[in-house]
Amino acid sequence: MVKKKICLSDNFMEKEDFTREDPWRIFRIMSEFVEGFEVLSKLDKAVSIFGSARTKPNDPHYKLGEEVAYYMAKAGYAVITGSGPGLMEAANKGAKRGGGHSIGLNIHIPCEQKPNQYVDTLLDFRYFFIRKVMFVKYAKAFVILPGGYGTLDEFFEAINLIQTARIPKFPVVLFNSRYWEGLLDWLKNVMLKHGNISKSDLDIFTLVDKPKEVVEVVKKFYEKA
Protein backbone atom coordinates (compact mmCIF):
# COMPACT_ATOMS: atom_id res chain seq x y z
CA MET A 1 0.00 0.00 0.00
CA VAL A 2 1.42 3.37 -1.04
CA LYS A 3 1.48 5.93 1.74
CA LYS A 4 -0.34 9.15 0.97
CA LYS A 5 1.74 12.30 1.02
CA ILE A 6 0.51 14.63 3.74
CA CYS A 7 0.58 18.33 2.93
CA LEU A 8 0.75 20.89 5.70
CA SER A 9 -1.40 24.03 5.77
CA ASP A 10 -1.00 26.68 3.08
CA ASN A 11 0.57 29.08 5.56
CA PHE A 12 3.46 26.68 6.26
CA MET A 13 6.06 29.06 4.89
CA GLU A 14 4.54 31.95 6.82
CA LYS A 15 4.77 29.97 10.06
CA GLU A 16 8.34 28.95 9.25
CA ASP A 17 9.40 32.49 8.27
CA PHE A 18 11.96 33.67 10.81
CA THR A 19 13.14 36.67 8.78
CA ARG A 20 12.06 38.95 11.60
CA GLU A 21 13.97 36.86 14.11
CA ASP A 22 17.34 36.42 12.38
CA PRO A 23 19.49 36.51 15.53
CA TRP A 24 17.43 33.66 17.03
CA ARG A 25 17.48 31.71 13.80
CA ILE A 26 21.28 31.48 14.11
CA PHE A 27 20.89 29.24 17.16
CA ARG A 28 18.61 26.86 15.27
CA ILE A 29 21.10 26.70 12.40
CA MET A 30 23.94 26.04 14.84
CA SER A 31 22.00 23.27 16.56
CA GLU A 32 21.36 21.50 13.24
CA PHE A 33 25.03 21.68 12.31
CA VAL A 34 26.13 20.43 15.74
CA GLU A 35 23.72 17.49 15.74
CA GLY A 36 24.64 16.52 12.18
CA PHE A 37 28.38 16.70 12.86
CA GLU A 38 28.05 14.78 16.11
CA VAL A 39 26.09 11.89 14.61
CA LEU A 40 27.72 11.58 11.18
CA SER A 41 31.32 12.11 12.29
CA LYS A 42 31.18 8.61 13.77
CA LEU A 43 30.84 7.07 10.30
CA ASP A 44 33.82 5.16 8.94
CA LYS A 45 33.01 5.62 5.26
CA ALA A 46 29.76 6.34 3.46
CA VAL A 47 28.25 7.05 0.07
CA SER A 48 25.38 9.47 -0.59
CA ILE A 49 22.75 8.14 -3.00
CA PHE A 50 20.20 10.42 -4.67
CA GLY A 51 17.15 9.71 -6.79
CA SER A 52 13.49 10.45 -7.33
CA ALA A 53 11.03 10.29 -4.44
CA ARG A 54 8.30 9.52 -6.99
CA THR A 55 9.63 6.17 -8.21
CA LYS A 56 7.29 3.31 -7.31
CA PRO A 57 8.50 -0.08 -6.00
CA ASN A 58 7.34 -1.77 -9.22
CA ASP A 59 9.51 0.52 -11.36
CA PRO A 60 12.70 -1.17 -12.69
CA HIS A 61 14.71 1.80 -11.41
CA TYR A 62 13.65 0.94 -7.84
CA LYS A 63 15.17 -2.54 -7.99
CA LEU A 64 18.33 -1.21 -9.63
CA GLY A 65 18.67 1.47 -6.95
CA GLU A 66 18.29 -1.19 -4.29
CA GLU A 67 21.00 -3.27 -5.94
CA VAL A 68 23.40 -0.31 -6.13
CA ALA A 69 23.05 0.29 -2.38
CA TYR A 70 23.28 -3.42 -1.63
CA TYR A 71 26.66 -3.73 -3.36
CA MET A 72 27.94 -0.55 -1.74
CA ALA A 73 26.97 -1.92 1.67
CA LYS A 74 28.69 -5.22 0.88
CA ALA A 75 31.81 -3.21 0.04
CA GLY A 76 31.75 -1.72 3.54
CA TYR A 77 30.03 1.61 2.89
CA ALA A 78 27.23 3.15 4.89
CA VAL A 79 24.48 4.58 2.69
CA ILE A 80 23.12 8.10 3.14
CA THR A 81 19.86 9.19 1.48
CA GLY A 82 17.26 11.90 1.92
CA SER A 83 15.22 9.32 3.90
CA GLY A 84 12.08 9.67 1.78
CA PRO A 85 10.18 7.28 -0.51
CA GLY A 86 11.02 6.18 -4.05
CA LEU A 87 14.68 5.66 -4.86
CA MET A 88 15.71 6.94 -1.44
CA GLU A 89 13.72 4.10 0.09
CA ALA A 90 15.22 1.66 -2.42
CA ALA A 91 18.74 2.70 -1.44
CA ASN A 92 18.07 2.45 2.29
CA LYS A 93 16.45 -0.93 1.71
CA GLY A 94 19.42 -2.19 -0.29
CA ALA A 95 21.87 -0.97 2.33
CA LYS A 96 20.02 -2.76 5.08
CA ARG A 97 19.77 -5.96 3.02
CA GLY A 98 23.52 -5.77 2.45
CA GLY A 99 24.20 -5.50 6.18
CA GLY A 100 25.27 -1.86 5.97
CA HIS A 101 24.37 1.18 8.01
CA SER A 102 21.33 2.93 6.50
CA ILE A 103 21.13 6.68 7.15
CA GLY A 104 18.37 9.17 6.32
CA LEU A 105 18.61 12.96 6.28
CA ASN A 106 15.01 14.08 6.39
CA ILE A 107 13.87 17.57 5.37
CA HIS A 108 10.86 19.55 6.60
CA ILE A 109 8.92 20.74 3.55
CA PRO A 110 5.31 21.89 2.99
CA CYS A 111 4.31 18.44 1.67
CA GLU A 112 5.51 16.42 4.62
CA GLN A 113 8.11 13.78 3.83
CA LYS A 114 7.97 10.80 6.14
CA PRO A 115 11.15 8.75 6.60
CA ASN A 116 11.07 5.31 5.03
CA GLN A 117 11.07 2.17 7.16
CA TYR A 118 14.61 1.11 6.20
CA VAL A 119 16.45 4.00 7.88
CA ASP A 120 18.62 3.03 10.87
CA THR A 121 19.86 6.50 11.79
CA LEU A 122 17.60 9.48 11.14
CA LEU A 123 18.40 13.20 11.25
CA ASP A 124 15.80 15.90 10.68
CA PHE A 125 16.60 19.25 9.05
CA ARG A 126 14.69 22.47 8.51
CA TYR A 127 17.37 23.97 6.28
CA PHE A 128 18.30 22.53 2.91
CA PHE A 129 21.77 24.09 2.95
CA ILE A 130 22.73 22.36 6.21
CA ARG A 131 21.43 19.03 4.92
CA LYS A 132 23.46 19.48 1.73
CA VAL A 133 26.62 20.06 3.76
CA MET A 134 26.03 16.75 5.54
CA PHE A 135 25.57 14.87 2.26
CA VAL A 136 28.92 16.15 0.98
CA LYS A 137 31.04 16.26 4.13
CA TYR A 138 30.56 12.64 5.14
CA ALA A 139 30.41 10.94 1.74
CA LYS A 140 33.25 9.23 -0.09
CA ALA A 141 31.15 9.29 -3.28
CA PHE A 142 27.89 10.54 -4.75
CA VAL A 143 25.67 8.16 -6.70
CA ILE A 144 23.06 9.89 -8.86
CA LEU A 145 20.11 7.67 -9.74
CA PRO A 146 17.32 8.83 -12.09
CA GLY A 147 15.53 11.76 -10.50
CA GLY A 148 14.11 15.24 -10.79
CA TYR A 149 15.03 18.76 -9.68
CA GLY A 150 16.29 17.74 -6.24
CA THR A 151 18.54 15.05 -7.70
CA LEU A 152 19.90 17.46 -10.31
CA ASP A 153 20.51 20.02 -7.58
CA GLU A 154 22.72 17.61 -5.63
CA PHE A 155 24.51 16.48 -8.80
CA PHE A 156 25.36 19.98 -10.03
CA GLU A 157 26.29 21.19 -6.55
CA ALA A 158 28.82 18.37 -6.22
CA ILE A 159 30.43 18.81 -9.63
CA ASN A 160 30.52 22.59 -9.19
CA LEU A 161 32.30 22.27 -5.83
CA ILE A 162 34.81 19.89 -7.40
CA GLN A 163 35.25 22.08 -10.49
CA THR A 164 35.97 25.15 -8.37
CA ALA A 165 38.24 23.18 -5.99
CA ARG A 166 36.08 24.01 -3.00
CA ILE A 167 36.19 20.34 -2.03
CA PRO A 168 38.66 17.56 -2.92
CA LYS A 169 37.69 15.48 -5.94
CA PHE A 170 35.70 12.36 -5.16
CA PRO A 171 33.67 9.93 -7.31
CA VAL A 172 30.41 11.29 -8.70
CA VAL A 173 28.62 8.46 -10.48
CA LEU A 174 25.64 8.92 -12.80
CA PHE A 175 23.63 5.71 -13.03
CA ASN A 176 21.63 4.71 -16.15
CA SER A 177 22.95 6.22 -19.37
CA ARG A 178 19.60 5.95 -21.12
CA TYR A 179 18.00 8.22 -18.54
CA TRP A 180 20.77 10.82 -18.53
CA GLU A 181 21.74 10.80 -22.22
CA GLY A 182 19.69 13.90 -23.09
CA LEU A 183 21.31 15.92 -20.32
CA LEU A 184 24.79 14.75 -21.28
CA ASP A 185 24.20 15.57 -24.94
CA TRP A 186 23.18 19.09 -23.89
CA LEU A 187 26.27 19.51 -21.72
CA LYS A 188 28.51 18.46 -24.62
CA ASN A 189 26.71 20.06 -27.55
CA VAL A 190 25.49 23.28 -25.96
CA MET A 191 27.31 24.16 -22.76
CA LEU A 192 30.74 22.95 -23.88
CA LYS A 193 30.27 24.28 -27.41
CA HIS A 194 29.57 27.76 -26.02
CA GLY A 195 32.73 27.60 -23.90
CA ASN A 196 30.89 27.69 -20.59
CA ILE A 197 32.69 24.59 -19.33
CA SER A 198 35.99 22.95 -20.23
CA LYS A 199 36.26 19.51 -21.79
CA SER A 200 37.97 18.28 -18.61
CA ASP A 201 34.89 19.29 -16.61
CA LEU A 202 33.05 16.40 -18.25
CA ASP A 203 35.51 14.04 -16.55
CA ILE A 204 34.39 15.08 -13.06
CA PHE A 205 31.64 12.45 -13.17
CA THR A 206 31.38 8.88 -14.47
CA LEU A 207 28.46 7.22 -16.24
CA VAL A 208 27.61 3.56 -15.55
CA ASP A 209 24.74 1.17 -16.23
CA LYS A 210 25.22 -1.77 -13.87
CA PRO A 211 24.99 -1.73 -10.04
CA LYS A 212 28.34 -3.48 -9.60
CA GLU A 213 30.03 -0.87 -11.80
CA VAL A 214 29.24 1.79 -9.19
CA VAL A 215 31.33 -0.07 -6.62
CA GLU A 216 34.10 -0.61 -9.15
CA VAL A 217 34.31 3.12 -9.94
CA VAL A 218 34.52 4.04 -6.24
CA LYS A 219 37.07 1.33 -5.44
CA LYS A 220 39.24 2.25 -8.44
CA PHE A 221 39.26 5.91 -7.44
CA TYR A 222 40.50 5.21 -3.91
CA GLU A 223 43.02 2.61 -5.03
CA LYS A 224 44.67 5.34 -7.09
CA ALA A 225 44.45 7.95 -4.32
Secondary structure, DSSP 4 states (H G I P E B T S, - for coil): -PPPPEE--TTHHHHT--GGGHHHHHHHHHHHHHHHHHHHTT-SSEEEEE--TT--TTSHHHHHHHHHHHHHHHTT-EEEE-S-STHHHHHHHHHHHTT--EEEEEE--SEEPPPPTT-SEEEEES-HHHHHHHHHHT-SEEEE-S--HHHHHHHHHHHHHHHTTSS----EEEE-HHHHHHHHHHIIIIITTTTSS-GGGGGSEEEE-SHHHHHHHHHHHHHH-
